[in-house]
Each structure stands twice: as C-alpha cells, then as structure tokens.
Amino acid sequence: MNIRPSAAIRQNYNDIAEICKKTGEPVFLTKNGEGDLVVMDIKSFNRREKMLKFREELLTVEENRLHGEEGYSINEAASLMRHAIKETNNGTSK
C-alpha cells in the first residue's frame, strides 16, 4: 500500500503519477494523518470499473438463476467470460 501526505500531490505530481502507472495500484493521500483521497491512473481505474460492472452482472445473473430464470449454456457462458476478460485486459471503454 502506497501512502503519501496530501502535499505530495502538489510537490511530486509526476512521481505519484509514475508510481500509479508502474504499479497499477492506487496511492492513498492523507491529510493531517488521516486518509483523505485515493489517486490512480486512468487505465487502472477504467479496468477496475469494468471488473466491478462485470461482478455486478454476474451477481444479477446468479440472483435470476436462483429465482428460476433460465440461464446460459456452458458454451455461451464461456464465450461471454472470454469476451469480458478480453475487454478488461485491453482496457477499452464503451
């Protein structure tokens, strides 16, 4: 976990941006010793958002299945998962 004081974003923007881009991890900024902000590079943020959306869709499908709705065949599900993984790894956005 990378934690920096909030002043670091003003003083060392390029260094913090480089850390975010190299690691793909967020940098946590503190103010007066308390957590205040999280900074991440846009590629990692978009990837995270896509993964969260994908998880939400999976949960919805599972809830529907539990309520008796017909689901996908194994081949259909595998195809959908390959497509989602490919999109996530490519960092494309729609």
Biopython code that builds the backbone (N, CA, C, O; Angstrom):
import numpy as np
from Bio.PDB.StructureBuilder import StructureBuilder

atoms = [
    (1, "MET", "N", (0.851, -1.174, 0.000)),
    (1, "MET", "CA", (0.000, 0.000, 0.000)),
    (1, "MET", "C", (0.889, 1.227, 0.000)),
    (1, "MET", "O", (1.808, 1.340, 0.812)),
    (2, "ASN", "N", (0.616, 2.142, -0.908)),
    (2, "ASN", "CA", (1.412, 3.342, -1.050)),
    (2, "ASN", "C", (0.657, 4.524, -0.440)),
    (2, "ASN", "O", (-0.398, 4.918, -0.938)),
    (3, "ILE", "N", (1.198, 5.081, 0.631)),
    (3, "ILE", "CA", (0.543, 6.169, 1.361)),
    (3, "ILE", "C", (1.449, 7.385, 1.348)),
    (3, "ILE", "O", (2.640, 7.282, 1.642)),
    (4, "ARG", "N", (0.894, 8.524, 1.011)),
    (4, "ARG", "CA", (1.645, 9.784, 0.959)),
    (4, "ARG", "C", (0.824, 10.895, 1.592)),
    (4, "ARG", "O", (-0.404, 10.818, 1.620)),
    (5, "PRO", "N", (1.489, 11.931, 2.102)),
    (5, "PRO", "CA", (0.746, 13.097, 2.596)),
    (5, "PRO", "C", (0.136, 13.849, 1.407)),
    (5, "PRO", "O", (0.672, 13.799, 0.300)),
    (6, "SER", "N", (-0.967, 14.534, 1.632)),
    (6, "SER", "CA", (-1.667, 15.229, 0.543)),
    (6, "SER", "C", (-0.777, 16.272, -0.140)),
    (6, "SER", "O", (-0.943, 16.529, -1.332)),
    (7, "ALA", "N", (0.141, 16.860, 0.577)),
    (7, "ALA", "CA", (1.037, 17.852, -0.022)),
    (7, "ALA", "C", (1.894, 17.235, -1.125)),
    (7, "ALA", "O", (2.361, 17.945, -2.015)),
    (8, "ALA", "N", (2.102, 15.939, -1.075)),
    (8, "ALA", "CA", (2.938, 15.267, -2.068)),
    (8, "ALA", "C", (2.348, 15.377, -3.466)),
    (8, "ALA", "O", (3.096, 15.393, -4.443)),
    (9, "ILE", "N", (1.042, 15.452, -3.584)),
    (9, "ILE", "CA", (0.431, 15.538, -4.910)),
    (9, "ILE", "C", (0.788, 16.867, -5.569)),
    (9, "ILE", "O", (0.958, 16.927, -6.787)),
    (10, "ARG", "N", (0.901, 17.911, -4.793)),
    (10, "ARG", "CA", (1.297, 19.218, -5.338)),
    (10, "ARG", "C", (2.796, 19.265, -5.618)),
    (10, "ARG", "O", (3.234, 19.799, -6.637)),
    (11, "GLN", "N", (3.561, 18.706, -4.714)),
    (11, "GLN", "CA", (5.018, 18.789, -4.820)),
    (11, "GLN", "C", (5.617, 17.747, -5.762)),
    (11, "GLN", "O", (6.626, 18.012, -6.415)),
    (12, "ASN", "N", (5.006, 16.571, -5.838)),
    (12, "ASN", "CA", (5.594, 15.462, -6.598)),
    (12, "ASN", "C", (4.577, 14.799, -7.512)),
    (12, "ASN", "O", (4.509, 13.571, -7.568)),
    (13, "TYR", "N", (3.788, 15.584, -8.227)),
    (13, "TYR", "CA", (2.749, 15.020, -9.080)),
    (13, "TYR", "C", (3.307, 13.968, -10.031)),
    (13, "TYR", "O", (2.762, 12.869, -10.134)),
    (14, "ASN", "N", (4.388, 14.300, -10.723)),
    (14, "ASN", "CA", (4.951, 13.375, -11.711)),
    (14, "ASN", "C", (5.396, 12.071, -11.074)),
    (14, "ASN", "O", (5.201, 11.004, -11.656)),
    (15, "ASP", "N", (5.994, 12.136, -9.883)),
    (15, "ASP", "CA", (6.431, 10.924, -9.190)),
    (15, "ASP", "C", (5.235, 10.049, -8.810)),
    (15, "ASP", "O", (5.264, 8.831, -8.989)),
    (16, "ILE", "N", (4.194, 10.676, -8.290)),
    (16, "ILE", "CA", (2.999, 9.923, -7.894)),
    (16, "ILE", "C", (2.323, 9.317, -9.123)),
    (16, "ILE", "O", (1.890, 8.165, -9.091)),
    (17, "ALA", "N", (2.232, 10.090, -10.203)),
    (17, "ALA", "CA", (1.639, 9.573, -11.440)),
    (17, "ALA", "C", (2.435, 8.373, -11.940)),
    (17, "ALA", "O", (1.851, 7.384, -12.381)),
    (18, "GLU", "N", (3.748, 8.451, -11.876)),
    (18, "GLU", "CA", (4.609, 7.350, -12.330)),
    (18, "GLU", "C", (4.420, 6.099, -11.464)),
    (18, "GLU", "O", (4.387, 4.983, -11.984)),
    (19, "ILE", "N", (4.299, 6.282, -10.171)),
    (19, "ILE", "CA", (4.060, 5.148, -9.264)),
    (19, "ILE", "C", (2.742, 4.468, -9.637)),
    (19, "ILE", "O", (2.676, 3.243, -9.738)),
    (20, "CYS", "N", (1.697, 5.270, -9.839)),
    (20, "CYS", "CA", (0.388, 4.719, -10.196)),
    (20, "CYS", "C", (0.453, 3.943, -11.504)),
    (20, "CYS", "O", (-0.096, 2.847, -11.608)),
    (21, "LYS", "N", (1.120, 4.506, -12.492)),
    (21, "LYS", "CA", (1.198, 3.863, -13.801)),
    (21, "LYS", "C", (2.051, 2.603, -13.773)),
    (21, "LYS", "O", (1.696, 1.600, -14.393)),
    (22, "LYS", "N", (3.172, 2.645, -13.059)),
    (22, "LYS", "CA", (4.066, 1.478, -12.997)),
    (22, "LYS", "C", (3.446, 0.314, -12.242)),
    (22, "LYS", "O", (3.541, -0.835, -12.672)),
    (23, "THR", "N", (2.810, 0.613, -11.116)),
    (23, "THR", "CA", (2.300, -0.460, -10.260)),
    (23, "THR", "C", (0.862, -0.856, -10.578)),
    (23, "THR", "O", (0.444, -1.976, -10.285)),
    (24, "GLY", "N", (0.103, 0.063, -11.178)),
    (24, "GLY", "CA", (-1.311, -0.199, -11.403)),
    (24, "GLY", "C", (-2.111, -0.129, -10.109)),
    (24, "GLY", "O", (-3.294, -0.469, -10.081)),
    (25, "GLU", "N", (-1.470, 0.307, -9.060)),
    (25, "GLU", "CA", (-2.099, 0.398, -7.742)),
    (25, "GLU", "C", (-2.373, 1.859, -7.391)),
    (25, "GLU", "O", (-1.683, 2.753, -7.881)),
    (26, "PRO", "N", (-3.365, 2.105, -6.553)),
    (26, "PRO", "CA", (-3.644, 3.480, -6.138)),
    (26, "PRO", "C", (-2.621, 3.987, -5.120)),
    (26, "PRO", "O", (-1.940, 3.206, -4.455)),
    (27, "VAL", "N", (-2.534, 5.294, -5.021)),
    (27, "VAL", "CA", (-1.747, 5.952, -3.982)),
    (27, "VAL", "C", (-2.762, 6.608, -3.047)),
    (27, "VAL", "O", (-3.638, 7.350, -3.493)),
    (28, "PHE", "N", (-2.640, 6.336, -1.771)),
    (28, "PHE", "CA", (-3.537, 6.881, -0.760)),
    (28, "PHE", "C", (-2.914, 8.151, -0.201)),
    (28, "PHE", "O", (-1.763, 8.145, 0.234)),
    (29, "LEU", "N", (-3.676, 9.240, -0.213)),
    (29, "LEU", "CA", (-3.190, 10.518, 0.300)),
    (29, "LEU", "C", (-3.839, 10.811, 1.648)),
    (29, "LEU", "O", (-5.033, 10.593, 1.852)),
    (30, "THR", "N", (-3.023, 11.303, 2.544)),
    (30, "THR", "CA", (-3.515, 11.633, 3.884)),
    (30, "THR", "C", (-3.508, 13.143, 4.093)),
    (30, "THR", "O", (-2.735, 13.874, 3.475)),
    (31, "LYS", "N", (-4.381, 13.579, 4.971)),
    (31, "LYS", "CA", (-4.430, 14.984, 5.374)),
    (31, "LYS", "C", (-4.496, 14.997, 6.892)),
    (31, "LYS", "O", (-5.409, 14.426, 7.488)),
    (32, "ASN", "N", (-3.545, 15.639, 7.502)),
    (32, "ASN", "CA", (-3.442, 15.665, 8.970)),
    (32, "ASN", "C", (-3.408, 14.249, 9.545)),
    (32, "ASN", "O", (-3.991, 13.982, 10.596)),
    (33, "GLY", "N", (-2.729, 13.357, 8.854)),
    (33, "GLY", "CA", (-2.550, 11.998, 9.342)),
    (33, "GLY", "C", (-3.733, 11.070, 9.120)),
    (33, "GLY", "O", (-3.678, 9.902, 9.504)),
    (34, "GLU", "N", (-4.794, 11.564, 8.509)),
    (34, "GLU", "CA", (-5.992, 10.760, 8.249)),
    (34, "GLU", "C", (-6.147, 10.530, 6.753)),
    (34, "GLU", "O", (-5.752, 11.376, 5.951)),
    (35, "GLY", "N", (-6.714, 9.397, 6.374)),
    (35, "GLY", "CA", (-6.983, 9.126, 4.973)),
    (35, "GLY", "C", (-7.878, 10.191, 4.383)),
    (35, "GLY", "O", (-8.863, 10.593, 5.004)),
    (36, "ASP", "N", (-7.540, 10.665, 3.161)),
    (36, "ASP", "CA", (-8.304, 11.742, 2.552)),
    (36, "ASP", "C", (-8.704, 11.431, 1.115)),
    (36, "ASP", "O", (-9.879, 11.554, 0.769)),
    (37, "LEU", "N", (-7.756, 11.030, 0.270)),
    (37, "LEU", "CA", (-8.029, 10.787, -1.142)),
    (37, "LEU", "C", (-7.286, 9.550, -1.628)),
    (37, "LEU", "O", (-6.317, 9.098, -1.017)),
    (38, "VAL", "N", (-7.767, 9.021, -2.741)),
    (38, "VAL", "CA", (-7.092, 7.923, -3.427)),
    (38, "VAL", "C", (-6.852, 8.381, -4.856)),
    (38, "VAL", "O", (-7.763, 8.893, -5.507)),
    (39, "VAL", "N", (-5.631, 8.199, -5.347)),
    (39, "VAL", "CA", (-5.266, 8.605, -6.698)),
    (39, "VAL", "C", (-4.841, 7.363, -7.472)),
    (39, "VAL", "O", (-4.036, 6.568, -6.987)),
    (40, "MET", "N", (-5.390, 7.195, -8.689)),
    (40, "MET", "CA", (-4.972, 6.078, -9.546)),
    (40, "MET", "C", (-4.870, 6.561, -10.985)),
    (40, "MET", "O", (-5.464, 7.569, -11.369)),
    (41, "ASP", "N", (-4.094, 5.809, -11.776)),
    (41, "ASP", "CA", (-4.021, 6.169, -13.184)),
    (41, "ASP", "C", (-5.325, 5.758, -13.869)),
    (41, "ASP", "O", (-6.024, 4.859, -13.402)),
    (42, "ILE", "N", (-5.636, 6.414, -14.960)),
    (42, "ILE", "CA", (-6.931, 6.238, -15.615)),
    (42, "ILE", "C", (-7.104, 4.823, -16.157)),
    (42, "ILE", "O", (-8.211, 4.284, -16.120)),
    (43, "LYS", "N", (-6.046, 4.220, -16.654)),
    (43, "LYS", "CA", (-6.138, 2.861, -17.203)),
    (43, "LYS", "C", (-6.544, 1.876, -16.100)),
    (43, "LYS", "O", (-7.418, 1.035, -16.312)),
    (44, "SER", "N", (-5.925, 1.978, -14.949)),
    (44, "SER", "CA", (-6.270, 1.097, -13.828)),
    (44, "SER", "C", (-7.676, 1.377, -13.325)),
    (44, "SER", "O", (-8.410, 0.454, -12.969)),
    (45, "PHE", "N", (-8.049, 2.643, -13.296)),
    (45, "PHE", "CA", (-9.396, 2.998, -12.851)),
    (45, "PHE", "C", (-10.442, 2.397, -13.782)),
    (45, "PHE", "O", (-11.411, 1.795, -13.319)),
    (46, "ASN", "N", (-10.255, 2.554, -15.092)),
    (46, "ASN", "CA", (-11.213, 2.002, -16.055)),
    (46, "ASN", "C", (-11.287, 0.479, -15.951)),
    (46, "ASN", "O", (-12.367, -0.106, -16.039)),
    (47, "ARG", "N", (-10.150, -0.145, -15.768)),
    (47, "ARG", "CA", (-10.120, -1.607, -15.622)),
    (47, "ARG", "C", (-10.895, -2.033, -14.374)),
    (47, "ARG", "O", (-11.674, -2.986, -14.405)),
    (48, "ARG", "N", (-10.671, -1.325, -13.298)),
    (48, "ARG", "CA", (-11.377, -1.628, -12.041)),
    (48, "ARG", "C", (-12.883, -1.442, -12.200)),
    (48, "ARG", "O", (-13.662, -2.268, -11.726)),
    (49, "GLU", "N", (-13.291, -0.378, -12.856)),
    (49, "GLU", "CA", (-14.714, -0.125, -13.074)),
    (49, "GLU", "C", (-15.349, -1.230, -13.909)),
    (49, "GLU", "O", (-16.468, -1.658, -13.628)),
    (50, "LYS", "N", (-14.647, -1.690, -14.923)),
    (50, "LYS", "CA", (-15.171, -2.780, -15.761)),
    (50, "LYS", "C", (-15.308, -4.064, -14.958)),
    (50, "LYS", "O", (-16.293, -4.789, -15.096)),
    (51, "MET", "N", (-14.306, -4.343, -14.111)),
    (51, "MET", "CA", (-14.382, -5.553, -13.296)),
    (51, "MET", "C", (-15.545, -5.463, -12.311)),
    (51, "MET", "O", (-16.238, -6.456, -12.087)),
    (52, "LEU", "N", (-15.767, -4.310, -11.730)),
    (52, "LEU", "CA", (-16.890, -4.136, -10.806)),
    (52, "LEU", "C", (-18.225, -4.296, -11.535)),
    (52, "LEU", "O", (-19.156, -4.906, -11.010)),
    (53, "LYS", "N", (-18.309, -3.748, -12.739)),
    (53, "LYS", "CA", (-19.533, -3.894, -13.523)),
    (53, "LYS", "C", (-19.761, -5.366, -13.873)),
    (53, "LYS", "O", (-20.888, -5.856, -13.801)),
    (54, "PHE", "N", (-18.703, -6.061, -14.247)),
    (54, "PHE", "CA", (-18.795, -7.480, -14.584)),
    (54, "PHE", "C", (-19.259, -8.287, -13.372)),
    (54, "PHE", "O", (-20.109, -9.167, -13.506)),
    (55, "ARG", "N", (-18.713, -7.998, -12.195)),
    (55, "ARG", "CA", (-19.137, -8.687, -10.970)),
    (55, "ARG", "C", (-20.615, -8.438, -10.688)),
    (55, "ARG", "O", (-21.348, -9.348, -10.300)),
    (56, "GLU", "N", (-21.040, -7.201, -10.887)),
    (56, "GLU", "CA", (-22.442, -6.852, -10.663)),
    (56, "GLU", "C", (-23.345, -7.640, -11.613)),
    (56, "GLU", "O", (-24.396, -8.141, -11.213)),
    (57, "GLU", "N", (-22.924, -7.743, -12.871)),
    (57, "GLU", "CA", (-23.699, -8.504, -13.848)),
    (57, "GLU", "C", (-23.751, -9.986, -13.468)),
    (57, "GLU", "O", (-24.796, -10.625, -13.596)),
    (58, "LEU", "N", (-22.631, -10.528, -13.003)),
    (58, "LEU", "CA", (-22.611, -11.927, -12.578)),
    (58, "LEU", "C", (-23.551, -12.164, -11.404)),
    (58, "LEU", "O", (-24.262, -13.168, -11.364)),
    (59, "LEU", "N", (-23.554, -11.247, -10.458)),
    (59, "LEU", "CA", (-24.453, -11.370, -9.309)),
    (59, "LEU", "C", (-25.913, -11.314, -9.741)),
    (59, "LEU", "O", (-26.744, -12.062, -9.226)),
    (60, "THR", "N", (-26.224, -10.436, -10.677)),
    (60, "THR", "CA", (-27.594, -10.334, -11.183)),
    (60, "THR", "C", (-28.010, -11.632, -11.856)),
    (60, "THR", "O", (-29.115, -12.126, -11.631)),
    (61, "VAL", "N", (-27.125, -12.186, -12.681)),
    (61, "VAL", "CA", (-27.428, -13.452, -13.364)),
    (61, "VAL", "C", (-27.654, -14.557, -12.336)),
    (61, "VAL", "O", (-28.580, -15.355, -12.475)),
    (62, "GLU", "N", (-26.813, -14.604, -11.309)),
    (62, "GLU", "CA", (-26.954, -15.641, -10.280)),
    (62, "GLU", "C", (-28.259, -15.472, -9.508)),
    (62, "GLU", "O", (-28.940, -16.456, -9.217)),
    (63, "GLU", "N", (-28.611, -14.233, -9.175)),
    (63, "GLU", "CA", (-29.887, -13.993, -8.487)),
    (63, "GLU", "C", (-31.057, -14.439, -9.358)),
    (63, "GLU", "O", (-32.002, -15.057, -8.870)),
    (64, "ASN", "N", (-30.990, -14.124, -10.642)),
    (64, "ASN", "CA", (-32.045, -14.540, -11.565)),
    (64, "ASN", "C", (-32.130, -16.060, -11.638)),
    (64, "ASN", "O", (-33.223, -16.625, -11.662)),
    (65, "ARG", "N", (-30.977, -16.716, -11.674)),
    (65, "ARG", "CA", (-30.951, -18.180, -11.725)),
    (65, "ARG", "C", (-31.593, -18.770, -10.477)),
    (65, "ARG", "O", (-32.352, -19.736, -10.559)),
    (66, "LEU", "N", (-31.289, -18.189, -9.329)),
    (66, "LEU", "CA", (-31.860, -18.679, -8.073)),
    (66, "LEU", "C", (-33.374, -18.489, -8.025)),
    (66, "LEU", "O", (-34.074, -19.199, -7.303)),
    (67, "HIS", "N", (-33.872, -17.524, -8.800)),
    (67, "HIS", "CA", (-35.313, -17.282, -8.857)),
    (67, "HIS", "C", (-35.976, -18.020, -10.013)),
    (67, "HIS", "O", (-37.113, -17.724, -10.380)),
    (68, "GLY", "N", (-35.256, -18.982, -10.583)),
    (68, "GLY", "CA", (-35.847, -19.855, -11.584)),
    (68, "GLY", "C", (-35.732, -19.423, -13.026)),
    (68, "GLY", "O", (-36.253, -20.103, -13.910)),
    (69, "GLU", "N", (-35.072, -18.325, -13.291)),
    (69, "GLU", "CA", (-34.927, -17.898, -14.687)),
    (69, "GLU", "C", (-33.907, -18.778, -15.400)),
    (69, "GLU", "O", (-32.937, -19.247, -14.803)),
    (70, "GLU", "N", (-34.148, -18.988, -16.678)),
    (70, "GLU", "CA", (-33.248, -19.814, -17.475)),
    (70, "GLU", "C", (-31.945, -19.059, -17.700)),
    (70, "GLU", "O", (-31.945, -17.852, -17.942)),
    (71, "GLY", "N", (-30.853, -19.774, -17.619)),
    (71, "GLY", "CA", (-29.544, -19.159, -17.777)),
    (71, "GLY", "C", (-28.929, -19.450, -19.127)),
    (71, "GLY", "O", (-29.631, -19.701, -20.106)),
    (72, "TYR", "N", (-27.612, -19.414, -19.167)),
    (72, "TYR", "CA", (-26.852, -19.648, -20.383)),
    (72, "TYR", "C", (-26.302, -21.067, -20.385)),
    (72, "TYR", "O", (-26.133, -21.680, -19.330)),
    (73, "SER", "N", (-26.025, -21.582, -21.575)),
    (73, "SER", "CA", (-25.338, -22.863, -21.679)),
    (73, "SER", "C", (-23.877, -22.642, -21.269)),
    (73, "SER", "O", (-23.423, -21.503, -21.160)),
    (74, "ILE", "N", (-23.162, -23.717, -21.049)),
    (74, "ILE", "CA", (-21.751, -23.608, -20.673)),
    (74, "ILE", "C", (-20.972, -22.893, -21.769)),
    (74, "ILE", "O", (-20.131, -22.042, -21.481)),
    (75, "ASN", "N", (-21.247, -23.233, -23.016)),
    (75, "ASN", "CA", (-20.540, -22.593, -24.127)),
    (75, "ASN", "C", (-20.856, -21.100, -24.212)),
    (75, "ASN", "O", (-19.962, -20.293, -24.467)),
    (76, "GLU", "N", (-22.108, -20.728, -24.004)),
    (76, "GLU", "CA", (-22.484, -19.313, -24.019)),
    (76, "GLU", "C", (-21.806, -18.561, -22.879)),
    (76, "GLU", "O", (-21.291, -17.459, -23.072)),
    (77, "ALA", "N", (-21.810, -19.157, -21.700)),
    (77, "ALA", "CA", (-21.187, -18.516, -20.537)),
    (77, "ALA", "C", (-19.682, -18.360, -20.748)),
    (77, "ALA", "O", (-19.116, -17.312, -20.437)),
    (78, "ALA", "N", (-19.034, -19.399, -21.276)),
    (78, "ALA", "CA", (-17.588, -19.338, -21.531)),
    (78, "ALA", "C", (-17.271, -18.247, -22.546)),
    (78, "ALA", "O", (-16.290, -17.519, -22.394)),
    (79, "SER", "N", (-18.095, -18.135, -23.575)),
    (79, "SER", "CA", (-17.892, -17.102, -24.587)),
    (79, "SER", "C", (-18.050, -15.702, -23.990)),
    (79, "SER", "O", (-17.250, -14.810, -24.274)),
    (80, "LEU", "N", (-19.073, -15.511, -23.171)),
    (80, "LEU", "CA", (-19.283, -14.217, -22.517)),
    (80, "LEU", "C", (-18.118, -13.866, -21.599)),
    (80, "LEU", "O", (-17.687, -12.714, -21.548)),
    (81, "MET", "N", (-17.613, -14.858, -20.875)),
    (81, "MET", "CA", (-16.498, -14.608, -19.959)),
    (81, "MET", "C", (-15.220, -14.270, -20.731)),
    (81, "MET", "O", (-14.488, -13.360, -20.342)),
    (82, "ARG", "N", (-14.947, -14.992, -21.817)),
    (82, "ARG", "CA", (-13.765, -14.684, -22.627)),
    (82, "ARG", "C", (-13.841, -13.258, -23.161)),
    (82, "ARG", "O", (-12.850, -12.528, -23.150)),
    (83, "HIS", "N", (-15.018, -12.871, -23.626)),
    (83, "HIS", "CA", (-15.210, -11.521, -24.145)),
    (83, "HIS", "C", (-14.972, -10.471, -23.053)),
    (83, "HIS", "O", (-14.297, -9.470, -23.293)),
    (84, "ALA", "N", (-15.518, -10.693, -21.872)),
    (84, "ALA", "CA", (-15.357, -9.737, -20.762)),
    (84, "ALA", "C", (-13.896, -9.639, -20.336)),
    (84, "ALA", "O", (-13.398, -8.547, -20.064)),
    (85, "ILE", "N", (-13.218, -10.765, -20.279)),
    (85, "ILE", "CA", (-11.809, -10.763, -19.872)),
    (85, "ILE", "C", (-10.967, -10.044, -20.920)),
    (85, "ILE", "O", (-10.076, -9.266, -20.578)),
    (86, "LYS", "N", (-11.248, -10.303, -22.190)),
    (86, "LYS", "CA", (-10.518, -9.639, -23.268)),
    (86, "LYS", "C", (-10.711, -8.127, -23.194)),
    (86, "LYS", "O", (-9.744, -7.377, -23.324)),
    (87, "GLU", "N", (-11.934, -7.676, -22.991)),
    (87, "GLU", "CA", (-12.204, -6.240, -22.876)),
    (87, "GLU", "C", (-11.488, -5.628, -21.684)),
    (87, "GLU", "O", (-10.923, -4.538, -21.781)),
    (88, "THR", "N", (-11.513, -6.326, -20.569)),
    (88, "THR", "CA", (-10.871, -5.821, -19.359)),
    (88, "THR", "C", (-9.369, -5.726, -19.551)),
    (88, "THR", "O", (-8.766, -4.722, -19.172)),
    (89, "ASN", "N", (-8.755, -6.741, -20.128)),
    (89, "ASN", "CA", (-7.314, -6.740, -20.333)),
    (89, "ASN", "C", (-6.875, -5.725, -21.366)),
    (89, "ASN", "O", (-5.760, -5.209, -21.277)),
    (90, "ASN", "N", (-7.707, -5.423, -22.336)),
    (90, "ASN", "CA", (-7.372, -4.437, -23.358)),
    (90, "ASN", "C", (-7.539, -3.017, -22.854)),
    (90, "ASN", "O", (-6.995, -2.083, -23.442)),
    (91, "GLY", "N", (-8.290, -2.841, -21.765)),
    (91, "GLY", "CA", (-8.510, -1.509, -21.203)),
    (91, "GLY", "C", (-9.359, -0.631, -22.092)),
    (91, "GLY", "O", (-9.285, 0.596, -22.020)),
    (92, "THR", "N", (-10.179, -1.266, -22.947)),
    (92, "THR", "CA", (-11.047, -0.476, -23.814)),
    (92, "THR", "C", (-12.249, -0.003, -23.022)),
    (92, "THR", "O", (-12.617, -0.597, -22.009)),
    (93, "SER", "N", (-12.846, 1.056, -23.488)),
    (93, "SER", "CA", (-14.060, 1.547, -22.811)),
    (93, "SER", "C", (-15.156, 1.733, -23.836)),
    (93, "SER", "O", (-14.903, 2.009, -25.008)),
    (94, "LYS", "N", (-16.389, 1.573, -23.362)),
    (94, "LYS", "CA", (-17.554, 1.767, -24.226)),
    (94, "LYS", "C", (-18.379, 2.886, -23.697)),
    (94, "LYS", "O", (-19.413, 3.219, -24.277)),
]
sb = StructureBuilder()
sb.init_structure("model")
sb.init_model(0)
sb.init_chain("A")
sb.init_seg("    ")
for serial, (resi, resn, name, xyz) in enumerate(atoms, 1):
    if name == "N":
        sb.init_residue(resn, " ", resi, " ")
    sb.init_atom(name, np.array(xyz, "f"), 0.0, 1.0, " ", f" {name:<3s}", serial, name[0])
structure = sb.get_structure()
